[in-house]
């Protein structure tokens, strides 16, 4: 059976002081396998030129991004009130962080939660976020992500930890607590370099799901390349993000993927499972008015997918 996840409420239409915890408990009670949080550091006042959304000139940023709580803080709250669901990030923008600190924070969360973290990481795209926080310039974002993966591999491994490159020196030292399990690292990206990185280093790919055939073809290419690197291609999994804006039935003849009611979107999940996707999560908070509506939608979606035998 495919694993099912759901996003935690991070938008300011929710009461962040209570709704994150309540939603996490509710999602676990419904039967979800995972809960997810995303990272957004800021929203620039100047959105002209390269400051636009995704770096597209003048493309406005969503107003909902203006007050997003920090992802690992959100997952810490969720982990404290649950016992079973995995705690996923999609994505942490690793190059915005000092790699040693980020690796230790992720390891600490995994240890304290009993081995439940899924580390979804990527490079990001905002020049404003890089200017505000990144140790390296945005032009080096791919190398910075590789550097984080190198540092994390060392820190999550046995003591004494030792790591050296041109920026960081960790002399032999104890650096704990250690993760409770091997943390799955799922990597975002669609470009050639990003897909190559997933093939070389990722435990999985975390795409925004397109049509099932398209997503399946991307996963097949990654696994084929992983085999060329001498890896077991089946060791590279896939967690697909389903961006859902509503759960209203679509009655037109042509229905876009991940639109419609619970049963219609469940058909799309079944199609993803058929092409090798093992885990999906749905952005239900964006399709819901408040906590009560969110839990109703989450329960309806979960029931429809399981009723479809997926």
N, C-alpha and C positions, 0 to 999 in steps of 0.2 A: 504494500500500500504506500502511496506517495505521502511524504511528510507534508504537513500543512502548518503554515505560520501566518502571523498577522502583525501589522505594525502597531506599535504603542502610540497613544495620543501625545503628540508633541506640539500641536498647534494651540494658539491662545484662545480658540473657541472653547477649549476644555479648561477645567480647573486643575492646573498642574500640581497643586498641593495635595490633591486627593485622587484625581482620575487616573494617573499613571499606575498607582498601586491597585486601585479598584479594577482597572481594565486588565492588568496582568493576572490578578487572581481569577477574574471572570474568564479570561481566555484559557487558563489552565483548567478550570472547571468544565468548560465546554469540551475540552479534549484536544486543543491545539498542541502541536509539537514544539513550536518555537514562537518567540516574540522578538520584534525587531525595532531598532532605533537608527536614525540617520544623523549625520553631522552637517550643520550649517553654521558657520562662525559668525557671519554678519550679512547685512544687506547694504550695499553702497548707496549713498545719496545720489552720486553721479552714475547714471546707468547708460551714458552715451558711449559710442565707440566700443572699445574692447571691454568696457565695464558692464556690458549687457549680460543677460542671462546666458550661460554657456559660452560667454565670450562673443556672442553674436551682437553686432553693432546696434545699440538702442533697444534691444529686446528687453522688456521690463521683467523684473524679478517678481514672483508671486508675493502678494502682501502677506501670505501665511508664513513666509520665511523670516519675518521680522523678529520673532521672539522664540526661537527654537532652543530648548534646553540642551545642554551638552549630552552627547549620546551615551557615554559610559556612565554618567551620573544617572540617566534614565534607566539604564539596564541594571545598575546597582539597586535602585529602588525596586525594580521588577524582580530581581533575584532574591531580595530580602523577603518578599511576600509570597514566593512560589517555591516549589521543591523539585519540579520535574522539567518544565519547559526549558529549551535551549534559549540562549541569550545572544542574538545576532546583531551585527552592525552592518548596515548597507547605506553608505560605506563610511568608514573612518578615512579621512583624508590624511594618510600617514605622513606625507611631507610637511604638513602644518605643525608637526610635533617633533620634539627632541626624541630620537629613536629609543634611547635607553629608558627614558621616563615612560614613554608610551608602552614599550614592551613590558616593563615592570607592572604598570597599571593593569594591562590586559591579563597578565599572569596572576596578579592578585585577585582580580574578579573571578577568574576561572577557579582558582584554589578555594576561595571563600564560598563560591556557589556550588562546589562539588563537581566541577568539570562540565560546565554547561555552555561555555562561550564558543561562538562561531565568529571568527575574526574576518569580517568582510572589509577589505581595504582597497583603496584606489588612489589615483593621483590628484583628483580634483581638476578644476578648470578656471577658478576665479582669480584674476590678477590682484583683486583687492584683498582677498583672504591671504594670498601669498605675501603681499606687502605687509600685512598686519602681523603675521605670525611665523612664517616659514623660515627655518634656518638656511635654506638654499633657495635660489631664485626659481621662478616657475619654469624657466627654460631647462632646468635640471630635474624636473619632477619625476621623470622615469628613473633616473639614477638614484634620486632620493628614496623612492619606494623600494628599489632593490637594496639600498643601504639599510632601510628599516628591516627588511626581511632577513638580511644578514645578521643584524644586531639581535633581532628577536630569536633567531635560531640559536644563537650563542646563549642568550639569557634564559631561554626556556629549556635549555639543556642542563646537564649536570654541573654541579659546582666541583672545582673552582671554575668560574667563568673567566675567559680571557678573550679579548677582541681588540684588534688594532687596525685602523686605517688612517687616512690622512687627516681626518677630523676628530676621531674619538679613540681614546685609549682606555681600555678596561684591563688593568693589571690583574693577575689572578686574584679572584675574590669570590666570596659567597654572595650570591645575589638571589634572594628568595623573597617570598615563597614561590615555589615552582608550580606550574599548572598541574591540575589534578589529572589531566589527560593530555594527549597530544592535541593541541588546539588546532581545529581545522581552519586553514587559511584559504578563504575564497576571494578571488580577485576579480575586480570589475574591469571593463574595457572592451572595445570593439575594434580598435586599430590593429594593424599588423604587429607592432611592437608589444602592445598589451596582450594580444592573443598568444604571441610567442612566450611572453613571461608566464602566462597561465600554464602553457604547455610544459614549461621548464620547471616551474616552482609551485604552482597552485595545487591545493587539494580540491579545488573546484572553481567554477566560473559562476559569477553572479550577475547575469544580464537583466536588463529590463526586457521582459518577454515580448517578442514580436509574434507573428504567426507561428504556429507550432513547427511547420516545415522549416522556416527560417531559423528558429532557435535550434532545432535539431541539427541542421546543417552546420551551424556555428560550433555546436558541441562536437560533432563528428570531426570537424577540421582540427579542433584543439586536441582531441584524443589521438588523431592520426599523427599530429606533430609530437605529442608526448611520446608515442611509440618510437619516433625517430630519435628522441633523446634517451631512449633506453628505459623509459618508464612503462609501467603497466597502464595502458590507456584507460582501463576501467577504474583506476585509482583517482581519476579526475572526475569529480561529480559536477552537479549543476543545481544551483538554487535560483529559481526564476522569480523575479519580482513582477507581480501583476498590478499594474496601475489601474485602479478602478475609481471612476468618478461618481458612479451611482449604481444602485442595484435595481433599476427599473427595467421592465421587460422591453425588448426591442422587437417591434412588429414588422419592420421593413424586410424586404427579401434579402438584402445584403446587410449582414451584421458584422461590424468590426470585432476582432478578437477582444475578449475581456470587457465587453459591453453586454448589458442585458440583466436579467434577473439571476437569482442564485443558480437555477437549473441550467440556464444558458451558459453562464460562466463555468459551471461544473463541466460542461461538454468541452470547453477549451482546456481545462485542467487535464481531462482525460486524454486529449490530443497531445499535450505536452508529455504526459507519462509515456505515451506510445513512442515518442522519439528519444526517450532516455533521460528525461528530467526526473530527478528523484525527490525534489523538495521545491515547493512553491510557497510564496507568502503574498498576502493580499494587502493593499493599502486601504483597509477599511476606514480608518479615521478620516481620510479625506472625503469619503462618501457618506459621512454620518454627521448629524447635527450636534449631538451631545453624547454623553457617556451611555445613557439608556439606549439611544438609537444605535450607537456603536456596538454594544453587546448584542442587541437584537440582530443586527446585520451579521456580526461574527458568528452567531449561533446558526442563522439561516444558511450562510455560505458553507459552514462546516458540515451541516446536516446534508445539504444537497450534494456535496462532493462525495461524502461517504455513501450516500444512497445510490450514487452512480457507480459504486463499486471501485472507485479509484483509490 
